[in-house]
């Protein structure tokens, strides 16, 4: 996996400008902050991010993939200000579950998500290196 950083660009914080990778592609649908039985345990933004990230790790494992295989994440949030205010808590959860691996990322504020209680939805693409 090669992280793409043009030499004259400022280094981004918490993500990469791009990633080049070879291997088996794994595509995850949007993960939200509910548990394996489809139950929400919190309406708190950071708590839902933590659960969504845990869901990502769990589904990746089904493909023998790990968080360090993630090459792209797309975050859909209902409220940009809520997202920004939760940066410290999100950072803690991210480092605990994903590690210090920062793939390319996009975050978009959206008008709504399909599940009414969802505050965030995260899509993931991973590339598992060929052995």
PyMOL commands that place a pseudoatom at each C-alpha (Angstrom):
pseudoatom trace, name=CA, resn=UNK, resi=1, chain=A, elem=C, hetatm=0, pos=[0.000, 0.000, 0.000]
pseudoatom trace, name=CA, resn=UNK, resi=2, chain=A, elem=C, hetatm=0, pos=[1.402, 3.367, -1.025]
pseudoatom trace, name=CA, resn=UNK, resi=3, chain=A, elem=C, hetatm=0, pos=[0.082, 6.534, 0.585]
pseudoatom trace, name=CA, resn=UNK, resi=4, chain=A, elem=C, hetatm=0, pos=[0.033, 9.378, -1.917]
pseudoatom trace, name=CA, resn=UNK, resi=5, chain=A, elem=C, hetatm=0, pos=[1.497, 12.639, -0.632]
pseudoatom trace, name=CA, resn=UNK, resi=6, chain=A, elem=C, hetatm=0, pos=[2.703, 15.196, -3.193]
pseudoatom trace, name=CA, resn=UNK, resi=7, chain=A, elem=C, hetatm=0, pos=[5.975, 16.608, -1.827]
pseudoatom trace, name=CA, resn=UNK, resi=8, chain=A, elem=C, hetatm=0, pos=[4.894, 20.251, -1.889]
pseudoatom trace, name=CA, resn=UNK, resi=9, chain=A, elem=C, hetatm=0, pos=[1.470, 19.677, -0.259]
pseudoatom trace, name=CA, resn=UNK, resi=10, chain=A, elem=C, hetatm=0, pos=[0.723, 20.156, 3.414]
pseudoatom trace, name=CA, resn=UNK, resi=11, chain=A, elem=C, hetatm=0, pos=[0.323, 16.791, 5.172]
pseudoatom trace, name=CA, resn=UNK, resi=12, chain=A, elem=C, hetatm=0, pos=[-3.346, 16.107, 6.016]
pseudoatom trace, name=CA, resn=UNK, resi=13, chain=A, elem=C, hetatm=0, pos=[-4.347, 15.258, 9.589]
pseudoatom trace, name=CA, resn=UNK, resi=14, chain=A, elem=C, hetatm=0, pos=[-6.262, 12.029, 10.112]
pseudoatom trace, name=CA, resn=UNK, resi=15, chain=A, elem=C, hetatm=0, pos=[-6.432, 10.907, 6.485]
pseudoatom trace, name=CA, resn=UNK, resi=16, chain=A, elem=C, hetatm=0, pos=[-4.346, 10.497, 3.331]
pseudoatom trace, name=CA, resn=UNK, resi=17, chain=A, elem=C, hetatm=0, pos=[-4.711, 12.311, 0.028]
pseudoatom trace, name=CA, resn=UNK, resi=18, chain=A, elem=C, hetatm=0, pos=[-4.752, 9.003, -1.791]
pseudoatom trace, name=CA, resn=UNK, resi=19, chain=A, elem=C, hetatm=0, pos=[-3.784, 5.348, -1.575]
pseudoatom trace, name=CA, resn=UNK, resi=20, chain=A, elem=C, hetatm=0, pos=[-2.495, 2.945, -4.230]
pseudoatom trace, name=CA, resn=UNK, resi=21, chain=A, elem=C, hetatm=0, pos=[-2.821, -0.763, -3.447]
pseudoatom trace, name=CA, resn=UNK, resi=22, chain=A, elem=C, hetatm=0, pos=[-2.941, -4.185, -5.087]
pseudoatom trace, name=CA, resn=UNK, resi=23, chain=A, elem=C, hetatm=0, pos=[-4.865, -7.209, -3.855]
pseudoatom trace, name=CA, resn=UNK, resi=24, chain=A, elem=C, hetatm=0, pos=[-8.386, -8.506, -3.245]
pseudoatom trace, name=CA, resn=UNK, resi=25, chain=A, elem=C, hetatm=0, pos=[-10.981, -5.725, -3.046]
pseudoatom trace, name=CA, resn=UNK, resi=26, chain=A, elem=C, hetatm=0, pos=[-13.460, -5.671, -0.169]
pseudoatom trace, name=CA, resn=UNK, resi=27, chain=A, elem=C, hetatm=0, pos=[-16.412, -3.260, -0.255]
pseudoatom trace, name=CA, resn=UNK, resi=28, chain=A, elem=C, hetatm=0, pos=[-18.483, -2.565, 2.839]
pseudoatom trace, name=CA, resn=UNK, resi=29, chain=A, elem=C, hetatm=0, pos=[-21.898, -0.992, 2.740]
pseudoatom trace, name=CA, resn=UNK, resi=30, chain=A, elem=C, hetatm=0, pos=[-22.522, 1.986, 4.968]
pseudoatom trace, name=CA, resn=UNK, resi=31, chain=A, elem=C, hetatm=0, pos=[-22.127, 1.030, 8.618]
pseudoatom trace, name=CA, resn=UNK, resi=32, chain=A, elem=C, hetatm=0, pos=[-24.141, 2.883, 11.238]
pseudoatom trace, name=CA, resn=UNK, resi=33, chain=A, elem=C, hetatm=0, pos=[-24.091, 3.001, 15.013]
pseudoatom trace, name=CA, resn=UNK, resi=34, chain=A, elem=C, hetatm=0, pos=[-26.290, 0.049, 15.825]
pseudoatom trace, name=CA, resn=UNK, resi=35, chain=A, elem=C, hetatm=0, pos=[-25.286, -3.357, 17.118]
pseudoatom trace, name=CA, resn=UNK, resi=36, chain=A, elem=C, hetatm=0, pos=[-25.430, -6.762, 15.403]
pseudoatom trace, name=CA, resn=UNK, resi=37, chain=A, elem=C, hetatm=0, pos=[-29.153, -7.046, 16.200]
pseudoatom trace, name=CA, resn=UNK, resi=38, chain=A, elem=C, hetatm=0, pos=[-29.943, -3.642, 14.676]
pseudoatom trace, name=CA, resn=UNK, resi=39, chain=A, elem=C, hetatm=0, pos=[-30.396, -1.911, 18.037]
pseudoatom trace, name=CA, resn=UNK, resi=40, chain=A, elem=C, hetatm=0, pos=[-29.095, 1.556, 18.889]
pseudoatom trace, name=CA, resn=UNK, resi=41, chain=A, elem=C, hetatm=0, pos=[-27.654, 1.962, 22.384]
pseudoatom trace, name=CA, resn=UNK, resi=42, chain=A, elem=C, hetatm=0, pos=[-27.036, 5.693, 22.147]
pseudoatom trace, name=CA, resn=UNK, resi=43, chain=A, elem=C, hetatm=0, pos=[-28.002, 8.794, 20.223]
pseudoatom trace, name=CA, resn=UNK, resi=44, chain=A, elem=C, hetatm=0, pos=[-24.626, 10.357, 21.033]
pseudoatom trace, name=CA, resn=UNK, resi=45, chain=A, elem=C, hetatm=0, pos=[-22.628, 11.058, 17.875]
pseudoatom trace, name=CA, resn=UNK, resi=46, chain=A, elem=C, hetatm=0, pos=[-19.265, 9.794, 19.161]
pseudoatom trace, name=CA, resn=UNK, resi=47, chain=A, elem=C, hetatm=0, pos=[-20.855, 6.638, 20.602]
pseudoatom trace, name=CA, resn=UNK, resi=48, chain=A, elem=C, hetatm=0, pos=[-22.462, 5.905, 17.242]
pseudoatom trace, name=CA, resn=UNK, resi=49, chain=A, elem=C, hetatm=0, pos=[-19.122, 6.446, 15.472]
pseudoatom trace, name=CA, resn=UNK, resi=50, chain=A, elem=C, hetatm=0, pos=[-17.473, 3.976, 17.859]
pseudoatom trace, name=CA, resn=UNK, resi=51, chain=A, elem=C, hetatm=0, pos=[-20.160, 1.364, 17.151]
pseudoatom trace, name=CA, resn=UNK, resi=52, chain=A, elem=C, hetatm=0, pos=[-19.993, 1.962, 13.379]
pseudoatom trace, name=CA, resn=UNK, resi=53, chain=A, elem=C, hetatm=0, pos=[-16.195, 1.521, 13.473]
pseudoatom trace, name=CA, resn=UNK, resi=54, chain=A, elem=C, hetatm=0, pos=[-16.598, -1.683, 15.497]
pseudoatom trace, name=CA, resn=UNK, resi=55, chain=A, elem=C, hetatm=0, pos=[-19.097, -2.908, 12.912]
pseudoatom trace, name=CA, resn=UNK, resi=56, chain=A, elem=C, hetatm=0, pos=[-16.566, -2.152, 10.166]
pseudoatom trace, name=CA, resn=UNK, resi=57, chain=A, elem=C, hetatm=0, pos=[-13.858, -4.174, 11.933]
pseudoatom trace, name=CA, resn=UNK, resi=58, chain=A, elem=C, hetatm=0, pos=[-16.272, -7.081, 12.428]
pseudoatom trace, name=CA, resn=UNK, resi=59, chain=A, elem=C, hetatm=0, pos=[-17.407, -7.174, 8.787]
pseudoatom trace, name=CA, resn=UNK, resi=60, chain=A, elem=C, hetatm=0, pos=[-13.846, -6.786, 7.488]
pseudoatom trace, name=CA, resn=UNK, resi=61, chain=A, elem=C, hetatm=0, pos=[-12.883, -9.870, 9.495]
pseudoatom trace, name=CA, resn=UNK, resi=62, chain=A, elem=C, hetatm=0, pos=[-15.395, -11.889, 7.459]
pseudoatom trace, name=CA, resn=UNK, resi=63, chain=A, elem=C, hetatm=0, pos=[-13.135, -11.255, 4.450]
pseudoatom trace, name=CA, resn=UNK, resi=64, chain=A, elem=C, hetatm=0, pos=[-9.926, -11.961, 6.401]
pseudoatom trace, name=CA, resn=UNK, resi=65, chain=A, elem=C, hetatm=0, pos=[-9.295, -8.223, 6.222]
pseudoatom trace, name=CA, resn=UNK, resi=66, chain=A, elem=C, hetatm=0, pos=[-8.036, -5.959, 8.976]
pseudoatom trace, name=CA, resn=UNK, resi=67, chain=A, elem=C, hetatm=0, pos=[-8.342, -2.214, 9.569]
pseudoatom trace, name=CA, resn=UNK, resi=68, chain=A, elem=C, hetatm=0, pos=[-4.901, -1.599, 8.060]
pseudoatom trace, name=CA, resn=UNK, resi=69, chain=A, elem=C, hetatm=0, pos=[-6.277, -2.891, 4.738]
pseudoatom trace, name=CA, resn=UNK, resi=70, chain=A, elem=C, hetatm=0, pos=[-8.740, 0.014, 4.484]
pseudoatom trace, name=CA, resn=UNK, resi=71, chain=A, elem=C, hetatm=0, pos=[-7.884, 2.266, 1.533]
pseudoatom trace, name=CA, resn=UNK, resi=72, chain=A, elem=C, hetatm=0, pos=[-10.945, 4.534, 1.517]
pseudoatom trace, name=CA, resn=UNK, resi=73, chain=A, elem=C, hetatm=0, pos=[-13.622, 5.702, 3.935]
pseudoatom trace, name=CA, resn=UNK, resi=74, chain=A, elem=C, hetatm=0, pos=[-16.623, 7.877, 3.194]
pseudoatom trace, name=CA, resn=UNK, resi=75, chain=A, elem=C, hetatm=0, pos=[-18.376, 9.400, 6.200]
pseudoatom trace, name=CA, resn=UNK, resi=76, chain=A, elem=C, hetatm=0, pos=[-21.949, 10.681, 5.881]
pseudoatom trace, name=CA, resn=UNK, resi=77, chain=A, elem=C, hetatm=0, pos=[-22.921, 12.913, 8.801]
pseudoatom trace, name=CA, resn=UNK, resi=78, chain=A, elem=C, hetatm=0, pos=[-26.167, 14.677, 9.613]
pseudoatom trace, name=CA, resn=UNK, resi=79, chain=A, elem=C, hetatm=0, pos=[-24.551, 17.653, 11.301]
pseudoatom trace, name=CA, resn=UNK, resi=80, chain=A, elem=C, hetatm=0, pos=[-21.097, 18.986, 10.431]
pseudoatom trace, name=CA, resn=UNK, resi=81, chain=A, elem=C, hetatm=0, pos=[-20.869, 20.923, 13.707]
pseudoatom trace, name=CA, resn=UNK, resi=82, chain=A, elem=C, hetatm=0, pos=[-21.711, 17.809, 15.735]
pseudoatom trace, name=CA, resn=UNK, resi=83, chain=A, elem=C, hetatm=0, pos=[-19.028, 15.894, 13.810]
pseudoatom trace, name=CA, resn=UNK, resi=84, chain=A, elem=C, hetatm=0, pos=[-16.368, 18.569, 14.354]
pseudoatom trace, name=CA, resn=UNK, resi=85, chain=A, elem=C, hetatm=0, pos=[-17.253, 18.942, 18.047]
pseudoatom trace, name=CA, resn=UNK, resi=86, chain=A, elem=C, hetatm=0, pos=[-16.778, 15.179, 18.508]
pseudoatom trace, name=CA, resn=UNK, resi=87, chain=A, elem=C, hetatm=0, pos=[-13.277, 15.098, 16.915]
pseudoatom trace, name=CA, resn=UNK, resi=88, chain=A, elem=C, hetatm=0, pos=[-11.468, 14.291, 20.199]
pseudoatom trace, name=CA, resn=UNK, resi=89, chain=A, elem=C, hetatm=0, pos=[-13.776, 11.376, 21.068]
pseudoatom trace, name=CA, resn=UNK, resi=90, chain=A, elem=C, hetatm=0, pos=[-13.818, 10.153, 17.472]
pseudoatom trace, name=CA, resn=UNK, resi=91, chain=A, elem=C, hetatm=0, pos=[-10.020, 10.204, 17.452]
pseudoatom trace, name=CA, resn=UNK, resi=92, chain=A, elem=C, hetatm=0, pos=[-9.840, 8.027, 20.561]
pseudoatom trace, name=CA, resn=UNK, resi=93, chain=A, elem=C, hetatm=0, pos=[-12.315, 5.490, 19.171]
pseudoatom trace, name=CA, resn=UNK, resi=94, chain=A, elem=C, hetatm=0, pos=[-10.635, 5.510, 15.762]
pseudoatom trace, name=CA, resn=UNK, resi=95, chain=A, elem=C, hetatm=0, pos=[-7.160, 4.831, 17.182]
pseudoatom trace, name=CA, resn=UNK, resi=96, chain=A, elem=C, hetatm=0, pos=[-8.512, 2.059, 19.451]
pseudoatom trace, name=CA, resn=UNK, resi=97, chain=A, elem=C, hetatm=0, pos=[-10.400, 0.267, 16.674]
pseudoatom trace, name=CA, resn=UNK, resi=98, chain=A, elem=C, hetatm=0, pos=[-8.650, 1.186, 13.415]
pseudoatom trace, name=CA, resn=UNK, resi=99, chain=A, elem=C, hetatm=0, pos=[-5.216, 2.115, 14.751]
pseudoatom trace, name=CA, resn=UNK, resi=100, chain=A, elem=C, hetatm=0, pos=[-2.881, 4.730, 13.376]
pseudoatom trace, name=CA, resn=UNK, resi=101, chain=A, elem=C, hetatm=0, pos=[-3.842, 3.900, 9.815]
pseudoatom trace, name=CA, resn=UNK, resi=102, chain=A, elem=C, hetatm=0, pos=[-5.191, 6.832, 7.837]
pseudoatom trace, name=CA, resn=UNK, resi=103, chain=A, elem=C, hetatm=0, pos=[-6.643, 5.921, 4.424]
pseudoatom trace, name=CA, resn=UNK, resi=104, chain=A, elem=C, hetatm=0, pos=[-8.131, 8.393, 1.990]
pseudoatom trace, name=CA, resn=UNK, resi=105, chain=A, elem=C, hetatm=0, pos=[-11.319, 9.826, 3.474]
pseudoatom trace, name=CA, resn=UNK, resi=106, chain=A, elem=C, hetatm=0, pos=[-14.247, 11.993, 2.539]
pseudoatom trace, name=CA, resn=UNK, resi=107, chain=A, elem=C, hetatm=0, pos=[-16.808, 13.411, 4.949]
pseudoatom trace, name=CA, resn=UNK, resi=108, chain=A, elem=C, hetatm=0, pos=[-20.104, 14.759, 3.661]
pseudoatom trace, name=CA, resn=UNK, resi=109, chain=A, elem=C, hetatm=0, pos=[-22.986, 16.415, 5.481]
pseudoatom trace, name=CA, resn=UNK, resi=110, chain=A, elem=C, hetatm=0, pos=[-26.270, 14.939, 4.287]
pseudoatom trace, name=CA, resn=UNK, resi=111, chain=A, elem=C, hetatm=0, pos=[-29.914, 15.887, 4.795]
pseudoatom trace, name=CA, resn=UNK, resi=112, chain=A, elem=C, hetatm=0, pos=[-30.802, 12.502, 6.247]
pseudoatom trace, name=CA, resn=UNK, resi=113, chain=A, elem=C, hetatm=0, pos=[-29.960, 8.832, 6.617]
pseudoatom trace, name=CA, resn=UNK, resi=114, chain=A, elem=C, hetatm=0, pos=[-32.354, 5.947, 6.073]
pseudoatom trace, name=CA, resn=UNK, resi=115, chain=A, elem=C, hetatm=0, pos=[-32.351, 4.870, 9.742]
pseudoatom trace, name=CA, resn=UNK, resi=116, chain=A, elem=C, hetatm=0, pos=[-33.969, 7.666, 11.737]
pseudoatom trace, name=CA, resn=UNK, resi=117, chain=A, elem=C, hetatm=0, pos=[-31.719, 7.324, 14.814]
pseudoatom trace, name=CA, resn=UNK, resi=118, chain=A, elem=C, hetatm=0, pos=[-28.488, 7.130, 12.817]
pseudoatom trace, name=CA, resn=UNK, resi=119, chain=A, elem=C, hetatm=0, pos=[-26.215, 10.176, 13.177]
pseudoatom trace, name=CA, resn=UNK, resi=120, chain=A, elem=C, hetatm=0, pos=[-23.398, 8.853, 10.958]
pseudoatom trace, name=CA, resn=UNK, resi=121, chain=A, elem=C, hetatm=0, pos=[-22.876, 6.246, 8.237]
pseudoatom trace, name=CA, resn=UNK, resi=122, chain=A, elem=C, hetatm=0, pos=[-19.426, 5.093, 7.104]
pseudoatom trace, name=CA, resn=UNK, resi=123, chain=A, elem=C, hetatm=0, pos=[-18.611, 3.240, 3.867]
pseudoatom trace, name=CA, resn=UNK, resi=124, chain=A, elem=C, hetatm=0, pos=[-15.298, 1.416, 3.512]
pseudoatom trace, name=CA, resn=UNK, resi=125, chain=A, elem=C, hetatm=0, pos=[-13.182, -0.019, 0.723]
pseudoatom trace, name=CA, resn=UNK, resi=126, chain=A, elem=C, hetatm=0, pos=[-10.318, -2.305, 1.702]
pseudoatom trace, name=CA, resn=UNK, resi=127, chain=A, elem=C, hetatm=0, pos=[-7.631, -4.044, -0.324]
pseudoatom trace, name=CA, resn=UNK, resi=128, chain=A, elem=C, hetatm=0, pos=[-6.287, -7.283, 1.156]
pseudoatom trace, name=CA, resn=UNK, resi=129, chain=A, elem=C, hetatm=0, pos=[-2.755, -7.939, -0.133]
pseudoatom trace, name=CA, resn=UNK, resi=130, chain=A, elem=C, hetatm=0, pos=[-2.322, -11.120, -2.137]
pseudoatom trace, name=CA, resn=UNK, resi=131, chain=A, elem=C, hetatm=0, pos=[-0.113, -13.669, -0.477]
for i in range(1, 131): cmd.bond("trace and resi %d" % i, "trace and resi %d" % (i + 1))
show_as sticks, trace
zoom trace
